[in-house]
Amino acid sequence: MSGDKYNKQRKRMLERLDKGQELPIIELGMYDLTPYFRTDVFDVSLSEAIMLNKNAERRVGHVEEEIFFSPPQYDALKCLFQMDKVILSAPTSFGKTMLIKEYIYTAKPNTIVYIVPTNALAYELEISFKENEHFSEYVIFDKCSAIEIKHDEEKLFFIGTQEKFLELDRSILGEIDLFVIDEAYKLQDSIRSQRAYKLSETFLDSMTRNSNKVFLLTPKATLVGFDKYEFFIYKSDFNAVEKNYIVLEEINFYDTLLNKGQEEKTILFCNSPKQINAGYEKIKDTIQSENVTEFVRLLETEIHPDWSVVKLLKAGILTHHGQMPKYVQNRMINLFNESEEYKVLFGTNSISEGINTVTKNLFIHPEYTNMRDILLLKNTVGRAGRLGKYPIGYVYSIVQVEDLIENEITISLAIADEEELAEIEDSKNTDKILQFCEEQGIVIRARV
C-alpha cells in the first residue's frame, strides 16, 4: 500500500475512534495505532495476542498509567540510545517530550541540560519532572536556584531558556551527559536577533563542551546545514492523532466557536492581546450570566475590574498571553487543563511556544495576519488533538490553511553560514574584543 493511501486509511480509523467506535486489535496494529489497543480484552485470536504482547514490551516506564509507545515512537527511542547526536524531526503531537523523558528514566544520565524557548515552558517542564517520583534522584534547578547546588551533588538537571543557561556558572555542571534543545527549529533564525544569537551560542556550547549526548527536537522538516556537526536525523511523519480542517464563513465564526466550547476544549488563536480584548466585544451580547469566582475577585482587586481578561473570565472564557503576570498565566492554564468548568481559552503565540496544553478544537482568529510564519502555525495547530484523548483535532479558520500547515518546510541552520558563525566566534575571542575596545576608545575596567 502506498504511503498516501496508508495515511488516508489511518486517518479514517482515527475518525472512527473519535466517534467512540471500537476497532479490532488486528486493524489498529496494521496501522501502528497500537496506543489505542484495549488491554482488557481476553477473547482474542493468536495474531492479536502476539500484537498485545509486542505492545506490552513498548510500555512507557516513567508513568504509572498503562501507556504504550507506537512502533514508530519506539524506533525513535531506540535511535536515541544508539546515536550520540540526534535530530528528532516529527509532527508536534508525535510525543517527542515523552520520548526524552523515557530516555532519561531508562538511561539515567548524571548531568542533564534541557533548553526550552520560554520561561513558562521551563516552569511547566520542571514541575512535570519534580512531581514524578521516577525522577526524584535528580536535583532539578534553574538559574535562580543554581546557587544552592553543591558541587558533590551526583545527578544535576538544569531546565531553562538559552539566556538562563548562558548566565549559569558552567562549572556547576561539569561534564554534561545529555544536552537537549527543544524547538530547535529556532536555530534557523539569524543571529542578528538577540534570542537567536543566544540559542546559537548555546548550541555551539553543547558541541564544544563535548556533551556525551545531544538531542535536538524539531517539527517534521527538511534539515539543512546540520551535517557539519554529524547529527543523525531521525525523521518521521507518523502521527497517532490527525487533523480535520474546516473553513467557516466569518459571520458564523464566533457562534461556531462558542457552540463547540460548550462541550469540548476549544482554543482561539490570536495575533496579540489586542485581538483577545476585541474578542470580548464579539461575544459580550451572548453572555447570559456572570461567574464571579475567587479568582475573578482577585484580578479585580489586584489589576482592574474592567480588564478584558476579567470580563472574559466572568463569561467562563480563559485567556493567555505574554503580557499578563506569570501567576495569572499559570492559573489560566491549570484551569483549562484540569477544570471541566472552563472549556474555552483565547490565547496568543504563548500557547504555541510557552506551554504544552492541548485542545480538541483550534480556531484561528479571522484577523490573524501572520500566515507566513509557518512554523508558528504548525506548532499552534499541533495543539489540536491528543493521543489517548482526542484522536482527531479540529482546526477552524475563515481561509484555507491546510496546505500551508501540511506542506513540508525546510529548516536551515543559521550558523552554517560562515559569516554568522564567525560573528559568534569573534564575540568570544578575547584578543579581538580588546583590539576593538582599543580602536573605539572603550576603557575596560577590571572586576573587583
C-alpha positions in Angstrom: 0.0 0.0 0.0 1.4 3.4 -0.9 2.3 5.9 1.9 -0.5 8.3 0.8 -3.1 5.5 0.8 -1.8 4.2 4.1 -2.1 7.6 5.8 -5.6 8.2 4.5 -6.8 4.8 5.8 -5.2 5.5 9.2 -7.0 8.9 9.4 -10.3 7.2 8.6 -9.7 4.8 11.5 -8.8 7.7 13.8 -12.1 9.4 12.8 -13.9 6.3 13.8 -12.1 6.2 17.2 -13.0 9.9 17.6 -16.7 9.0 17.3 -16.3 6.4 20.1 -16.2 3.3 17.9 -14.2 0.3 19.0 -11.9 -1.1 16.4 -10.4 -4.6 16.2 -6.9 -5.1 17.5 -5.7 -6.5 14.2 -6.8 -3.4 12.3 -5.2 -1.0 14.8 -2.0 -2.9 14.7 -1.8 -2.9 10.9 -1.7 1.0 11.0 0.6 1.3 14.0 -2.2 2.6 16.2 -1.2 0.4 19.0 -1.6 3.1 21.7 -5.4 2.6 21.1 -5.3 -1.1 21.9 -7.8 -2.2 24.6 -5.6 -4.2 27.0 -8.6 -5.6 29.0 -9.7 -7.8 26.1 -9.0 -11.6 26.6 -11.0 -13.3 23.8 -8.5 -12.6 21.0 -7.0 -14.5 18.1 -3.4 -15.8 18.1 -2.4 -12.9 15.9 -4.0 -10.3 18.1 -2.4 -12.0 21.2 1.0 -11.6 19.6 0.3 -7.9 18.9 -0.8 -7.3 22.5 2.4 -9.0 23.8 4.6 -6.9 21.5 2.7 -3.8 22.6 3.4 -4.6 26.3 7.1 -4.5 25.5 6.7 -0.9 24.5 5.1 0.2 27.7 6.1 3.7 28.8 8.1 3.2 32.1 8.2 6.7 33.6 4.4 6.9 34.2 2.1 4.9 36.4 -0.7 4.7 33.8 -0.8 2.0 31.1 0.6 4.0 28.2 2.4 2.3 25.3 4.6 3.7 22.6 3.6 3.1 19.0 6.2 1.2 16.8 7.5 4.4 15.2 7.9 6.1 18.6 9.7 3.0 19.9 12.0 3.1 16.9 12.8 6.7 17.7 13.5 5.8 21.3 16.0 3.1 20.2 17.7 5.7 18.0 18.2 8.0 21.0 20.0 5.1 22.7 22.1 4.1 19.7 23.3 7.5 18.4 25.1 10.3 20.3 23.8 13.3 18.3 20.2 13.0 17.1 17.8 15.4 15.5 14.3 14.1 16.2 12.2 15.6 13.4 8.5 14.7 13.7 5.0 16.2 14.0 4.1 18.3 17.0 2.0 15.6 18.6 4.5 12.7 17.9 5.4 12.6 21.6 9.0 14.0 21.5 9.0 15.2 25.1 7.6 11.9 26.3 10.5 10.1 24.4 13.1 12.3 26.1 11.6 11.6 29.5 11.6 7.9 28.8 15.3 8.1 27.7 16.2 9.9 30.9 14.2 7.5 33.1 15.9 4.4 31.4 19.5 5.7 30.8 19.7 7.8 34.0 22.4 10.3 32.7 24.1 12.0 35.6 24.1 15.6 34.3 21.4 17.0 32.0 20.7 20.3 30.3 17.3 20.8 28.8 16.8 24.1 26.9 13.3 25.3 26.2 12.2 28.6 24.4 10.2 30.3 27.2 10.2 30.6 31.0 6.6 29.4 31.1 7.5 26.1 29.4 10.6 25.8 31.6 8.4 26.1 34.7 5.8 23.6 33.3 8.6 21.1 32.4 10.3 21.5 35.7 7.1 20.8 37.6 6.3 17.7 35.5 9.7 16.2 36.4 9.6 17.2 40.1 6.1 15.8 40.5 7.1 12.4 39.0 8.8 10.2 41.7 10.7 8.3 38.9 12.9 11.4 38.6 13.3 12.0 42.4 17.0 11.2 42.3 17.7 14.4 40.3 18.4 17.8 41.7 16.3 19.8 39.2 17.2 23.5 39.1 17.1 26.7 37.1 19.5 29.7 37.2 17.9 31.2 40.3 18.3 28.1 42.4 21.8 27.3 41.0 23.5 29.0 43.9 22.1 26.2 46.2 23.7 23.5 44.2 26.5 21.7 46.0 29.4 20.5 43.8 29.2 17.0 45.2 25.6 16.5 44.0 25.5 13.4 41.9 22.6 14.0 39.5 22.0 17.5 38.2 19.3 18.6 35.9 19.1 22.2 34.5 15.9 23.3 32.9 15.6 26.8 31.4 15.9 29.1 28.4 19.1 29.7 26.5 19.5 33.1 28.2 19.3 31.5 31.7 21.8 28.7 30.6 24.4 31.2 29.4 24.2 33.2 32.6 24.8 30.0 34.6 28.1 29.2 36.3 29.1 26.4 34.0 31.5 24.9 36.5 28.5 23.7 38.4 27.6 21.2 35.7 31.0 19.7 34.9 30.7 17.0 32.2 27.3 17.0 30.5 25.8 13.6 29.8 22.7 14.8 27.9 22.1 18.2 26.2 18.5 18.7 24.8 17.3 21.7 22.8 13.6 21.8 22.4 12.1 23.8 19.5 15.5 23.6 17.8 13.9 24.9 14.6 14.7 28.4 16.0 18.4 27.7 15.2 17.5 28.8 11.7 16.9 32.4 12.9 19.6 34.9 12.0 21.9 35.7 14.9 21.0 39.4 14.4 18.2 38.6 16.7 19.4 38.6 20.3 17.5 35.5 21.3 18.6 33.6 18.2 22.2 34.6 18.9 22.0 33.2 22.4 20.4 30.0 21.1 23.1 29.5 18.5 25.7 30.2 21.2 24.1 27.6 23.4 24.1 25.1 20.6 27.8 25.7 20.0 28.4 25.3 23.7 26.8 21.9 23.5 29.3 21.0 20.7 32.4 22.5 22.2 31.8 21.0 25.7 31.7 17.6 24.1 28.4 16.7 25.7 28.0 12.9 25.6 24.6 13.1 24.0 22.9 16.0 22.2 19.3 15.8 21.1 17.6 18.4 19.0 13.8 18.4 18.8 12.1 19.9 15.7 8.9 19.7 13.7 8.9 17.4 10.7 11.1 19.2 8.1 13.9 19.1 5.6 17.0 20.0 7.6 19.9 21.8 6.0 23.4 22.7 7.4 23.5 20.3 10.4 25.6 17.7 8.6 28.8 19.6 9.6 28.1 18.6 13.2 27.5 15.0 12.3 23.9 14.7 13.5 21.9 11.6 12.8 18.4 12.8 11.6 15.5 10.6 12.8 12.6 11.8 10.7 9.0 10.5 10.9 5.7 11.7 9.6 3.8 9.2 11.9 1.1 10.7 13.9 -1.3 8.9 16.3 -3.7 11.8 16.0 -4.9 13.6 12.9 -6.4 17.0 11.9 -9.6 17.9 10.2 -9.6 21.4 8.7 -12.9 23.4 8.4 -13.3 26.7 6.6 -16.0 28.9 8.1 -17.9 32.0 6.9 -16.8 34.9 9.1 -20.4 35.6 10.1 -20.6 32.2 11.7 -17.1 32.1 13.3 -17.9 33.1 16.9 -21.2 31.3 17.0 -19.4 28.1 16.0 -16.6 28.7 18.5 -19.0 29.2 21.4 -21.1 26.2 20.4 -18.1 23.9 20.3 -16.8 25.4 23.5 -19.9 24.4 25.4 -18.9 20.7 25.3 -15.3 20.4 24.1 -12.0 22.0 24.9 -11.6 24.9 22.4 -8.8 27.5 21.8 -9.0 30.7 19.8 -5.5 31.6 18.5 -4.9 35.3 18.2 -2.1 37.6 16.9 -2.0 39.8 20.0 -3.6 40.7 23.3 -5.4 43.4 21.4 -7.3 40.7 19.4 -8.1 38.9 22.7 -9.6 42.2 24.0 -11.6 42.6 20.8 -12.9 39.1 21.3 -14.9 40.2 24.3 -16.7 42.7 22.2 -17.6 40.0 19.7 -19.2 37.7 22.4 -20.5 40.1 25.1 -24.1 40.1 23.7 -24.3 36.3 24.1 -23.3 36.3 27.8 -26.4 35.3 29.8 -24.8 35.3 33.3 -21.6 36.1 35.0 -19.5 33.8 37.1 -17.8 35.8 39.9 -15.2 33.4 41.4 -12.5 34.0 43.9 -10.0 34.2 41.0 -12.2 36.9 39.4 -12.3 38.9 42.6 -8.5 38.6 43.0 -7.9 40.0 39.5 -10.5 42.8 40.0 -8.7 43.8 43.2 -5.1 43.4 42.1 -5.4 44.6 38.4 -8.7 46.2 37.4 -12.4 45.2 37.2 -12.7 46.5 33.6 -9.7 44.4 32.3 -11.0 42.4 29.4 -9.3 39.3 30.9 -11.6 39.7 33.9 -14.7 40.3 31.7 -13.9 37.2 29.7 -13.3 35.1 32.8 -16.7 36.1 34.2 -18.1 34.8 30.9 -16.3 31.5 31.5 -13.5 32.1 29.0 -9.9 31.8 29.9 -7.1 33.9 28.4 -3.3 33.6 27.9 -0.7 36.0 26.6 2.8 37.0 27.4 1.9 40.4 28.9 -0.1 39.1 31.8 1.6 38.2 35.1 3.1 34.8 35.4 0.8 33.7 38.2 -2.2 34.6 36.1 -0.8 32.7 33.1 -0.2 29.6 35.3 -3.7 29.7 36.9 -5.4 30.1 33.5 -3.6 27.0 32.0 -4.2 24.9 35.1 -7.9 25.7 34.9 -8.0 24.9 31.2 -6.2 21.6 31.6 -7.8 20.4 34.9 -11.3 22.0 35.2 -14.4 20.9 33.2 -16.0 24.3 34.0 -13.7 26.1 31.6 -13.6 24.8 28.1 -12.6 27.9 26.1 -9.3 29.7 26.0 -8.3 32.8 24.0 -4.5 32.9 23.6 -1.6 34.3 21.5 1.6 32.5 20.5 2.3 32.0 24.2 0.1 28.9 23.9 2.2 27.7 21.0 5.7 28.1 22.3 5.2 28.7 26.0 3.1 25.8 27.2 2.2 22.2 26.5 -1.5 22.3 26.5 -3.9 20.6 24.1 -7.4 21.0 22.8 -9.9 19.3 20.6 -10.8 22.4 18.6 -8.4 25.1 17.5 -9.9 28.3 15.9 -7.6 30.8 14.1 -8.8 34.4 14.6 -10.4 35.8 11.5 -8.0 38.7 11.5 -4.9 36.7 12.1 -2.1 38.2 9.9 1.0 36.1 10.4 0.3 33.3 8.0 3.9 33.5 6.7 5.3 32.1 10.0 4.5 28.5 9.0 6.5 27.0 11.9 4.4 29.0 14.4 1.2 27.9 12.7 2.4 24.3 12.7 3.2 24.5 16.4 -0.2 26.1 17.2 -2.3 23.6 15.1 -0.3 20.8 16.8 -2.2 21.7 20.0 -5.4 20.3 18.4 -5.6 16.5 19.2 -4.0 14.4 21.9 -3.0 10.8 21.9 -5.5 8.7 24.0 -7.9 11.6 24.4 -8.6 13.4 21.1 -7.8 11.1 18.1 -8.8 14.0 15.8 -8.1 17.6 16.3 -10.3 20.1 14.5 -8.9 23.3 13.0 -11.3 26.2 12.1 -10.5 29.3 10.1 -12.1 31.6 7.6 -9.4 30.9 4.9 -7.8 27.6 3.8 -4.8 26.8 5.9 -4.4 23.1 5.4 -1.9 23.3 2.5 0.2 25.8 4.4 0.4 23.6 7.5 0.7 20.2 6.0 3.4 21.0 3.4 6.9 20.2 4.5 9.2 23.0 5.4 13.0 23.5 5.3 15.0 24.4 8.4 18.4 25.8 7.6 21.0 26.1 10.4 21.9 29.8 10.6 25.5 29.2 11.7 26.1 27.0 8.7 26.6 30.5 7.2 30.3 31.1 7.8 29.7 34.9 8.4 27.2 34.2 11.2 29.4 31.6 12.8 32.4 33.9 12.6 30.4 36.6 14.4 29.7 34.4 17.4 33.3 33.1 17.5 34.7 36.7 17.3 32.4 37.8 20.1 34.1 35.1 22.3 37.7 35.9 21.2 39.4 38.0 24.0 42.1 39.4 21.8 39.6 40.7 19.2 37.5 42.2 21.9 40.5 44.0 23.4 41.5 45.2 19.9 38.0 46.5 19.2 37.8 48.4 22.5 41.2 50.0 21.9 40.2 51.1 18.4 36.9 52.6 19.8 38.5 54.1 22.9 36.5 51.9 25.2 38.0 51.5 28.7 37.7 48.1 30.2 37.6 48.1 34.0 38.7 45.0 35.8 36.1 43.4 38.0 36.8 43.6 41.7 
